[in-house]
Amino acid sequence: GTEYQISDSAAPIMGKDGKITGVVLVFTDVTEDYAIRKALKESEANLVKGELLGKFGYWEIDLLANTIKGSRGAAEIYGLGTTALNFEIAKKIPLPKYRKLLDESLHLLITENKPYDIEFEIERPNGEIKIVHSTAQYDTKRKIVFGILHDVTERKRAVEALRKSEQEYREFFM
């Protein structure tokens, strides 16, 4: 009563006259491969759910291939409909006043291994401004920069509202 996932292949057996005289059939149990693929797919789906719930994502720059990519969570933060990025799109997302800071921080990470830990504002395609915290590390052997970003807009705005409220309170009662 146990079910197995199998793969099969067949090859003809040819006689001296060139006619098929038989077939060799090979069956392979791939049940474990299917289970591994299913577990990997579920794990990837949970990672995306976690990114979306936690309002974070990751990005990666491959300096050898000159490519950039982002996760589904990063695309959501940026307000993009896709995880496909290119340098032109990526450079336009942060507000212009942060471009120099971001470029210098990335340069120092790559050339001097200086920590990359930045907070900056972005403008999403719908015009909404978000506050993002990003950290990154550089793999010198593979020449890959891997970073995460976190949408901290709500937290930052709540802290600012609290600070403003405290200031008004002090001005009113003191």
C-alpha positions in Angstrom: 0.0 0.0 0.0 3.0 2.3 0.0 3.2 4.8 -2.9 6.5 5.8 -4.5 7.5 8.5 -6.9 9.5 6.9 -9.8 11.2 8.0 -12.9 11.6 5.8 -15.8 13.6 5.6 -19.0 13.6 3.2 -21.9 16.1 2.2 -24.6 15.6 -0.1 -27.5 17.6 -3.3 -28.0 18.5 -3.5 -31.7 19.2 -6.7 -33.5 22.0 -7.1 -36.1 19.4 -6.5 -38.8 18.6 -3.1 -37.3 15.2 -4.2 -36.0 14.1 -3.6 -32.4 14.2 -7.0 -30.6 13.4 -5.7 -27.1 13.5 -2.8 -24.7 15.5 -2.1 -21.6 13.4 -0.3 -18.9 14.9 1.4 -15.9 12.8 2.5 -13.0 14.3 4.7 -10.3 12.7 5.5 -6.9 12.7 9.3 -6.6 10.4 9.6 -3.7 13.1 11.2 -1.5 13.9 13.7 -4.2 10.2 14.7 -4.4 10.1 15.1 -0.6 13.2 17.3 -0.6 11.8 19.5 -3.4 8.5 19.8 -1.6 10.2 20.8 1.7 12.4 23.3 -0.1 9.3 24.8 -1.8 7.5 25.1 1.5 10.6 26.7 3.1 10.9 29.2 0.3 7.2 30.1 0.7 7.6 30.5 4.4 10.6 32.8 3.9 8.5 35.0 1.6 5.6 35.1 4.1 8.1 36.0 6.9 9.6 38.8 4.7 6.2 40.2 4.0 4.9 40.0 7.6 8.2 41.4 9.0 8.5 44.1 6.3 12.0 43.1 5.3 13.8 41.8 2.3 17.2 41.1 0.9 19.2 42.2 -2.1 22.4 41.0 -3.7 24.9 42.6 -6.0 27.1 40.3 -8.0 30.1 42.4 -9.0 31.5 39.8 -11.4 28.3 39.4 -13.3 27.4 43.1 -12.8 23.9 42.1 -11.7 21.6 43.1 -8.9 18.6 41.2 -7.6 16.1 41.5 -4.7 13.7 39.2 -2.9 9.9 39.4 -2.9 10.1 41.3 0.4 12.5 43.9 -1.1 10.2 44.4 -4.1 7.3 44.9 -1.7 9.2 47.5 0.3 10.3 49.3 -2.9 6.7 49.1 -4.3 7.9 47.2 -7.3 5.8 44.5 -9.0 8.8 42.4 -9.7 12.0 41.1 -8.0 13.9 41.8 -11.2 16.2 44.8 -10.6 18.8 46.6 -12.5 21.2 49.3 -11.4 19.2 52.1 -13.1 16.0 51.2 -11.2 17.9 50.6 -7.9 19.6 54.0 -8.0 16.3 55.8 -8.5 14.5 54.3 -5.5 16.3 56.2 -2.7 15.6 59.9 -2.5 18.4 61.8 -4.3 19.7 63.4 -1.0 20.8 59.9 0.1 22.5 58.8 -3.2 26.0 60.0 -2.2 25.8 58.4 1.2 24.6 55.1 -0.3 27.3 55.1 -3.0 30.1 56.0 -0.5 28.9 53.4 2.0 28.8 50.7 -0.6 32.3 51.7 -1.9 33.8 51.6 1.6 32.2 48.2 2.3 33.8 46.8 -0.8 37.2 48.5 -0.7 37.8 48.7 3.1 35.3 46.2 4.5 33.8 49.1 6.6 30.3 48.2 8.1 27.4 49.1 5.9 24.5 50.1 8.2 22.4 52.9 6.8 19.0 54.4 7.2 17.5 56.3 4.3 14.2 57.3 2.6 12.8 56.0 -0.6 10.0 57.0 -2.8 7.9 54.2 -4.1 6.3 54.4 -7.6 3.0 55.6 -6.1 4.8 58.5 -4.4 4.7 57.1 -0.9 7.8 57.9 1.1 9.2 55.0 3.2 12.1 54.9 5.7 14.4 52.0 5.2 17.2 50.5 7.3 19.8 48.5 5.4 22.8 46.5 6.4 25.2 44.6 4.2 28.2 42.4 4.0 30.8 41.7 1.3 32.0 38.3 0.2 35.5 39.1 -1.1 36.0 35.6 -2.6 32.8 35.5 -4.6 32.7 39.3 -5.1 29.1 39.5 -3.9 27.5 42.1 -1.7 24.5 40.7 0.3 22.2 43.1 2.1 19.0 43.2 4.0 16.5 46.0 4.3 13.8 46.7 6.7 10.9 49.1 6.4 11.1 51.1 9.7 8.6 53.8 8.6 5.9 53.0 11.2 8.4 52.7 14.1 10.2 55.9 13.1 7.0 57.9 12.7 5.7 56.6 16.1 8.9 57.6 17.8 8.7 61.1 16.2 5.1 61.5 17.2 6.0 60.5 20.8 8.9 63.0 20.8 6.7 65.7 19.5 4.0 64.9 22.1 6.5 65.0 24.9 7.8 68.3 23.7 4.3 69.8 23.6 3.6 68.4 27.0 6.7 70.0 28.5 5.9 73.3 26.8 2.3 73.3 28.1 3.1 72.2 31.7 6.5 73.8 32.3 
